[in-house]
Amino acid sequence: MTDYKTIFGKKIKFLTTDLSSAEGEGEIFYSDSAGDFKVAIAAGAWSTGSPLNTGRAPHGLGIQTAALAVSGPTSSPANGTQVEEYNGTGWTEVADVNTARRYIGISTNGSTTAAVAAGGDTTTGSTGLTGVSEEYDGSSWTEGPDLNTSGGRLGAGTQTAGLVMTGGTGPSPSANTKTEEYNGTSWSEVNDYPSQKVSDAASCGIQTAAMVATGFDGSNRAYVNEYDGTNWAAATAYPSARYAMGLFGIQTSAIGAGGSASPTTLANSYDGTSWTAVGSLGTGRQLGFDAAAGANSTAGLVFGSSSRVTTTEEYNFTTMAITAAAWASGGTVPTTLRSGGGSGTQTAGAIFGGNQSPSPGNVATTLEYDGASWTSGGNLPGAAANNAGTGTQTAALSVGGKNTGVLDNTNEYDGSSWTDAGDLPTATDGMAAVGTTSAAAAAAGTTTTGPGGPGTTNTSYNYDGSSWTAGNAANTPGIARRGFGTSTAGVMVGGYSPPASAYMDDTEEYNGTSWTSVNDDIYARSSFGAAGVLTDGIAYGGEDPGWPTGVLATSGYDGTHWSTRPSLTTQHHSSGYSGSGSTTNFYAGGGPSGGTPDNVTTTEEFTPETTALNLKTITDS
């Protein structure tokens, strides 16, 4: 009897558990734990990414893990100068372009440190056509040589081998057929785009192998034309006529997605010869411009749209199934509680102290969370609100806060009961804390009761498991700031600086000795949640100048920059939060939502992006 090895020259592996890495692509194996034969298969799918900071229809370039969203129409003003950078996880605002515009010819295969943007329309109509060209070096935009022909354009290529062509401001006849190449120094007119001149088309590729697809010339079109570095030639038409779609990849490996009319969610892949339907977008969009890997279409993204949405979607053709980061509803908090300390993780967390509204006010209660439901734990020695929390569910630290006055209390929790520990040198309310019960740091806050005022401080203390000693002062005083990380690699962010309504985005890192000011958070807020470590932290919810409603925004910190993350689903502030060394955490209860008089009892759980091998069970049917 002929067996698999005889036919293919390879054995089928016997494994006690499933394969888990991308290296298993195409490998057939027997999983003893499942009792089945399995194989890892690559597939294409869209998943939700983190939102843009500013909703608009930007122009995109780069790769999925290093992309730029440049200028484009916003709700106010008509065209924005904003530029945002995507690191594969979230968006961060970077240097603005000098000239706000739309319909920009941009180097789609450029990079976040070497890009060129040329031409466009500086108005909301067809009267502001420009030939302005700008180059980006990763930190700033510098004006370069103008195009030979002003107007809205499509782009392809890189900063030193760029290409702009038709696509212009719609509707025709303002679109043009001019094609220009860029060598990093000057623009040169080359062979015109075919007579099928269109507006609102899509482009991708490199200077010597570019493509333009679809568009509008009074009607939606399915035109596809390819450029070989010298001439344009018609290629296989797009499966359906449309305009304002996203397109990424190269001439022999591209993805087209979305577009009008509708807008649609349909997406198609191109292999250089034919178009094939691939998984649909989650959100229909038009003018949702894009960026993707320059070598092929296996990893790309689309973001924004003419309806000014902030949503981002990532496309991946891989053996790894990707589950996007997201917030999800958790167990209901037994009481309407806010402004307590927090510790632990999503499946082993605690909140303690806080204010129970409308009565009895400040409390000493502890609530423990197991990932599904809340149960009562041991009470603090006394009622406290605005107390800082850090540590784990079974080794937590509660620091300072207020009751009838400002507190100097430090209490340690062992998972069942609280004990008094070394008092703070100065009673302080609304501090930020990082670390563990044996090595912690706490900073900022206020030494007075009420909303802050003259007692706001930047004082910092170190805890060794038994007593506090003074450390070097933080750079920025404030209350309701938040911390995450350890006592030697910590982060403090945000807060409120009375008496003015000054919500803060200030971020400082702590090395166990000194606080150093680093890049600001992308949101200014106070009384929010925070968790993680120095190189992988998040901040979420809280209050901003719109108080008493809460905010939904979530941002992430990678040790250098802040960028966007998926938003909360419920507005609330002053919630119990995990404050742990893991970004898999919770945000529970908290202040009013949408102006509701009482506190809320909802819990939301955050899970970062995860990947798993896309395994298929082999059957004989």
N, C-alpha and C positions, 0 to 999 in steps of 0.2 A: 504494500500500500504506500503510495506517495504521500509524504508528509510536507509540512510547511517549510522545514529546513531544506529538504531536497529540492523544492521548487525555487526558493528564494535565497538559500544559502545562509540563513540566519535562524537562530532559535527564538522561540517565544519565551520571554522571561516569566518566571514565577515569582511574584512579589507578595509579601505579607500585607502591604498597604498600597494604596494608589500612588502613582507618580504625582509629583506636585510642581515640577519646574518646566519651563518652556523647552528644555532640552529633550523632553519626551515626545516632541511632535512626530506624529506618524508611527510611533512605536507601539506595536501590539504586545500586550502583556496580560497575564492572568492575575487578577486581584483576589488573593485568598480571603481578605476581609469581606469583599462583596460577593465572592463566589461566581465571578463573571470574567469573560474576556473583554478587554477594553482597549481603546485606541485614542490618542490625543489628536484632535482635528482642529485646524485653523479655521476661523470664521470671522466675518466682519460684523461689527455692531457699533451703535452709537451709545454713548453714556453722557450723563450730565456733568459738566465741569463747573468751576466756580464762576460767579458773575463778574462782568465788567464793573468798574466803579461808576462809569457814566454811560447811561443808555444812549446809543446812537448807532449809525450805520458806518462804522470805521472801515479803513482799508488795511489789509493784513499782509504780513510777510513772515518768513522764518520757518521754524519747525514746531512740532507740537509741544516740545518742552522748552522752547525759546522763541516766542513769537512776539510781534508788535501789532497793536491796533492803533492806527494813525488817523487823526483828525476825523472828518465826516460830519454829517448833519446831526445836531442835537436839538432838543426842544427849545433851549435858550442858551447861547445865541443860535442862529440858524445853522452855522457851521462852527464846530469847536476846534480849538487848538490842542485838545488833550491827546496825549500819547500814553498808552499803557503797555506794560511788558508782562507776558505770561511765562511762568517757569515750569509749566506742566501741572501745577497745583492751583495757583491763583494769580490774579492780576495786581500789579503795582503801578501807580502813576509814576512816569519818568518825565524827562524834559519835553515841553511842548514844542510843536512846530512853530515857525515864525509866521506862517500865513495859513489861516483857517480856510479850509476848502473841502469840496467833495469831488467825486469823479477823478481821483488822483491816479496817475500812472505810477505804480510802486514796484520796486524790485522784489517780486514775490519770492524769489529764491535767495534773497539777501539774508543778512543775519541781524541780530539785535545789537551788533557792534559795528555793522557796515551796511548801511541801507541808503537808498535814494528814492525820493518822492518828487514827481514832476507833473506840471500842468494842473488842470482842474478848473473848478468853478467856485468863485469866492462868494457867490450869492445863492439865493434859493431859486433863481431862474436861470436864464441863459445869457445874462448880460455881464457877468463878471468873469469871463473866460481869461485864464492866465497861463503863461508859459513858465512861471517861476519853478525853479528846481532847488531842492534842499538835500543835503547829505547828513547822515547821522553816524556818529562815531561811538555810540554807546553811552554818551553823556550829554551831548548837545547837538542841535541842528544848525548847520551853516549853509547859507545860500550859495548855490553854485551857478553855473551857466544856464540861461533860459533855454527852453525848447525853441526850435525854429518856428513852430506853429503853435500858438496858444490854443487851449481847449481842454475839455475833459478827456481823459485817456485811460486806457488799460495798461498794465505793466507786466513785465516778466524779467528774469535774469537777476543779476547781482549789481553791486555798486560800481564795479569796474567793467562789467559787461552787461549793461542794461538794455531794455527795449521798452518803448511805448508805442501804442498803436491805437486804432479806432476805439470806439466804445463810448465816447464823449457824453456831454450833457444832453439829456433828452428833452423833448423829442427831436428827431431829425427835422430840419436839415442842419442843426448845429453840430451833429456828429460829423466827423471827417474821416478821410481814408489815409491820412498821413501816418507813416511809420518812421520812427527815429531810433537809432542805436546810440548807446553811451559807452565811452571807453574809460570813464573815470575822470575825464578832463573836459570833453566837449560832446555835443549832440550832433549827429549827422543824419540827414534824411536819406532813406533807402527806398526800396520798392514799396509802393502804396499797398495798403490793405485792399482786398478785392472790392468790386463795385457794390457788394452787399454791405453798404455802410450802415451801422446800427449804433444805437445807444444802449446803455445798461446791459452790455454783454459781460462775460466773465473770461478771465485769462489765467494761464499758469505756464510754467516751463522756464527754459533758459533762452539766452539770446539766439542760439543756433538751433533751437528745437522748442518753439513756443506754440501755444494753441489758444484760439479764441472760440467761445461757444455761446450759442443762443443770442438773444438781444431783441431790440424793438426798433421798428422803422415805420410805425403806424399800426403794425400788427406784431404779435409775438412771433419769434422765429426760432427755428431749430438749427440754424446754420452752425457748422463747425469748420474752421479753417486753420491750417497748420503752416508754420514758418520754419524754413530750414537754414536760416541765416542769410538767405538771398531772396528767395521767392515765397509767395503765399500760394497754397493750393487747397482746394476743398477736400474735406475728409468726411467720414461717416457722420451723418446728421445725428443730433441729439434725439433721444427717443420721443420727446414731446416739446412742442414750441413753448418758450417761456422767456422771461427776461429777469434781470436782477438776481441771479442765483449765485451761489458760492462755487468756486472751482479750485482744487488744489492738486498738487502732484507734478508730473511731467507728461510729455507728449505720449509716452507709451504706458503710463500708469497714473491715471487721474481719477478723481472723484468729483462729480457735480452734485450739488445738493440744494434743495429749496428753490426759491424763485417765485415768480408771479405768472399767471394770475392765481389767486386764492388768498394768501400765499400757500405754497404746497410744502409737504413734508417729504416728498419723493426724492430719492437719491439714486445715482447710477455710477458704476465704475467703467473705466475705459482702458483697454489693453493696447491701444494703438490701432485697432482695427474695428472693434465693436463695443457697444455699450450694453451693460448688464445691470438690472435692478439690484440694489443692495438695501440693507435695512433702512427704514425710514427714520427721519429726524423725530425727536420728541415734540419739537415746536416748529410749526410752519413759519417760514421767514423769507423775506425778500430783502435784497441788499444786505444780506448777512455775510459780510466779507470774511475772508478766511486766511489761514496759514497752514503750512504742512511741510512734512519732510521733503527736501528737494530731490531725493533719490528715487522716491516712489510714493505711492498713495496708501501705504499700509498704516500710516499714523498721521492724522490731521485734525483740524478743528474748524468750526464755524462759530461766529459770535456776533451779537448785535443784530439789528435790522432797521429798516426804514420806519418801523413802528416804535423805535427807540427802546427796545427791550435790552436788558443786560445779560440775558442768558447765553451760556456757552455750551456747546456740545462737542465731544471728542469722538473721532472715529478711529477704531483700531481693527486691523486684520491680523489676528494673532491666535495662538493656541491658548492664550491666557484669557479667561473670562474676567472682565473688569466690572466691579461693583463700585459705583461712584460714592464719594463721601456724602453723608446725609444726616440730617436730624430726623428722629422718629419719636412718636409719643411713648412715654413710659408710664409707670404706675402713678396714681393720684396721691398727692400729699394729703395726709389725714387732716391737717389744719391749714388755715390761710396764713402762711408764715413768710416773712421776708427779713432781710438784713441780718442773717446769721452767718456763722463761719461754716466752712466746708472742708472735707478731706476725702481721700480715697479715690475709687474708680467707678466706672459705670456699673459694675457687678458687685462692688463691695465699697460702698460710700457712706458718708454720714453728713448731716447738717446739724448744727448745734447752736443754741441760743437764738436770738432774733426777736422780731416783733410780731406778735399774733394779733391781727386786726380783724374786727373792730375792738376786741377785748381778749385777754386781760392786759395787753400791752407787751412789754419786754418779758421774755420767758427764759427758763433754764433748761428746757427740754432738748433731748437728743433724738433724732430720727435716723435709723439705719436703712440702707437700700441694698437689695440683693440683685438688682437688675430687672426686677418685676414688681416688687411691692415694698412699701415702707413699714417698718415696725419701730416700736419705742425702744430706746436704749437708756442708759443711765443719765440722770440729770447732772448738769453743771452745778458746782457749789452755790452759785447764785445767778440770778437773771442777768443777761447781757445781750446787747444788740450792737451791731457794727463791729463785732469782734472778728479779728483776722483768724483764718484757719489754714492749717497745712498738715501734711502727714497722710496716714492711711486710716482705714476704718478701725483698725485695732491698735493704732499708735498715732493718735491725733493730738494736735496742739491748738489751744484756743488762746489768743493773745489780745489783751486790752479790751476796748469797747466802751460802752456806756450803759448805765442804768439810771439811777437818780443823779449820778455825776459821772465823770470820766473815770475809767477803771485802770488799775495797774496789774490786774490779775493775769497770771499765766496758769493754765490748767492742762494736765495731760490725761489722755483717755487710753485705756487698755482694751477697749472693745466691750467693756461692761460697766466700768465706773470711772469717774473723774477724780483726780487728786490735785491738790494745790502744788504748784512748783514755784520757782523763783520769780518774784515780782519784777515787772518792768522798772527801770530806774525812774521813769516819769510816766504817770498815768496818761495814756494816749488812746484816742478813739479813731477808728477808721483807718488802721494801718494796712499795709501790704506785707504778707509773710511768705517765705519760701523755706524749703528744707524739711527736716524730720524732727522727731522729739529729742534726738541726741545732737543735732547740728542744724540750727535754724538761723534765719536772719529776718528782722522785721524793720520796716522803715516808713517814714512819712506819717500822715494822720494829723490830728489836731489835739491840743491839750486843753481845750475849752469845750463846754457844752454848747448845744445849739448848732447853727449851720457852719460853724468854723470861725472865721474872722481872724483876729490877731494871733490866735493860738496855733494856726496852721504851721506845720513843721516839716523839715527835711531830715530830722534826726534818724539815725540808724543804730540798731543794736544787734549783737551776736549772742546766740544761745548755745550752751555746751551740754545741755541735758539737765542742768541744775541751776544755772544762774545766767543773767544777762550782763554783757559788758558793752560799753559804748564803742561804736565803730565810726568810720568816716562818714560824714554826712552825704546824703543823696544830693543830686544837683538841683532838683526841682521839688519844692514843697507841694503838698496837696493832700486831700482826703479822698476816701473811697477809691484809692488806687488799688491795683491788683498785682499779685505776684505768682510766678510759677518757676519751677526748676529747683536747684539745690542751693545750699548756703555758700557754695564756692563757684557756682555757675547758675546764677539766678537772673530773672528778668522782672522788672517792675514797670508797669505801663498804665497810661490813662489817669483818670481821677478828676478832681474838681478843685479849683483854686478860688475860694471866696476872698473878699465879699462880692466881687464881680461874677457874672454868670459865665465863668471861664471853664468850659469843659476841655480836658487835656488829651492830647495824643502823644505826649512825651513818653519815651521809652529809655530805660536805663538798664545796663547789665552790671551784675555784681560778681566779683571774683573772690569774695571772702574777705577782701580788704577795702576795695574802693568801688564806688559807683561811677560808671562811664555812660555819658549820653550817647545814644546810637540813633539809627533811623526811626523816625516817628511812625506810629501806627497810622493806618489809612483812615481810621475813624477816631473822632474825639468824643469821649464818653466817660461816665463814672458809674460806680455801683453795678458792675458787670461781672461775668464769670471769666475765669482764666484757668488754664491747665497746660501741662506738658513739660518739656525740658527746653534748655537754652536753644537747641537747634531744631526743635519741632514743638512749637507751642501754639495755642489758639486763645483768642479773646472773643467773647460773644455776649450779645444782648446788652443790657444796661440802660442808662438814661442819657439823653443829650439835651440840647436846648428845647426839644419838643416835650420835655417832661410835663405832666405826669405819665404820659404814655411811654412805653418802653420802645427799644429799637430791636430790629431783627438781625442786624448785621453781624457776621462772623468774619474774623480775619485770622490769618496764620502767620507765624514767625519762623523763619528758617535759620536764625542765627545772624542774619544780615538784613533781610528785608521783610516787610509785612506785605501780604497780598490777600486777595479776597478768598473766602470759603463759602460753602452753601449756607444760606441764611436760616435762622430759626423760623419756625412756623407760627409761633405765638409771641406777641410783644409782652415783655415783662422785664423788670429791673430789680436790683437788690435781692436776687434769688440766692438760694443755697447752691453752691457749685463745688465741684470735686477738688479743684486746686491740686491735683495729683501730678505725678511724673508721667502720666499717660494722657494722650489726647483722646482716648476712648473714655468719655466721661458724661456727666449729666449736668442739667441746669433745671432746678426744681423750685416751684412756688414762685414767690416774688411779688413785686409791686404791681400797681394797677395796669391793666391791659386795655388800651383804647379808652382810657378815662374812667374805667369802672372804679367805684369808690373803694372796694375792698381788694385785698390781695388775691392772687390766683393760686390754684392748687395743682396746676399742670406740671408734669415732668417731661423734659425732652432729653433724648439720648443722642450723642454724637458718635458716629463711627467713621473713621477715616477711610479713604479709598482702599479697597482690597482686591487682590487678584488670585485666581485659582485656575489650575489647568482645566481646559475644556475637554472633558473626557466623555466619550460615547461608548455605550455598552454594545458589544457585537452580538447580534442574534442570527439565527439561521432562517429567519422569516423574511 
